[in-house]
Amino acid sequence: MSKAAAVLAALSASAAAVKPIHSHNDYTRETPLMTALDLGIVSVEADIWWRDEKLLVGHTLFDLDDSKTLDSLYIQPILAIINGSMESPTTISKDSQLQLLIDFKTDGGDTYQPLIDALEPLRTGGYLTTYTGGALQQGAVTVVGTGNTPLESVVAADPRDFFYDANILSLYSTKPADGQEWGPEIAPLASCDYSKVSGVGDDQMKELVQGAHDFNIKTRFWNTDDNTDTWNKFWDAGSDWVNADDLAGISEAWDARSA
Ligand SMILES: *[C@@H]1O[C@H](CO)[C@@H](O)[C@H](O)[C@H]1NC(C)=O
């Protein structure tokens, strides 16, 4: 390849759309975060537990290990990739953003402040997407809480740099708080337990996605099977993110589809 062709190829690769893939239970991979980034996947999820004054990452109580904290598995590696001390084929910057989904496994009230504190190095660096003064400023990293995340604490935060994973199915029937509307300044993401809608047809799937998009909110389906037919169903519906545990499999399916 000539030098000019190589530059053009690199430019078009960097301009490529974000892969609509979300790394579910990301911390269970051999190298959390990096397995996803190696495949160009920029949405990852960590389950957190507030135990013994530490924010531990793991799937169940039995998997917890004092050395596996949110800081050691995610915050420090993210900082190292941003500052260039750790190599990654996918960079993390304002132009190449990472979505970090945090699934609260322990009580929302107990876990909220430790999580906010744990984000401090990213906050100090100016890397967090932040809502302040009525404006949403995109940062290199958008942190979204799911599971037991307390909505009222997210809504009350000002400035706000930790967001909420809303429920696709209740965007039209609920409000985040009195006098407030759902939108990306509270919930950049809304999710849906697929088992609750698995009987719906393709058109209704599209409507679910479009319904969230009408609020400028991106969508994710969870509790799904890891196979190409299922993934295609969500991509056909236009979902921004599709949950997967089999990252290699879904990457191949996406590459085949978008080739
Ligand atoms: C980059 O960030 C990592 C993680 O916080 C840190 O250990 C390292 O010292 C930083 N390196 C530079 C060059 O700033």
The ligand as a Gaussian input file, in Angstrom:
#p B3LYP/6-31G(d) Opt

LIG

0 1
 C       -0.677000       7.638000      32.941000
 O       -1.720000       7.156000      33.775000
 C       -1.342000       6.050000      34.583000
 C       -2.595000       5.571000      35.305000
 O       -3.119000       6.558000      36.147000
 C       -0.209000       6.463000      35.532000
 O        0.176000       5.353000      36.325000
 C        0.955000       6.965000      34.720000
 O        1.938000       7.461000      35.597000
 C        0.538000       8.084000      33.755000
 N        1.649000       8.397000      32.880000
 C        1.880000       9.615000      32.437000
 C        3.022000       9.724000      31.484000
 O        1.242000      10.589000      32.783000

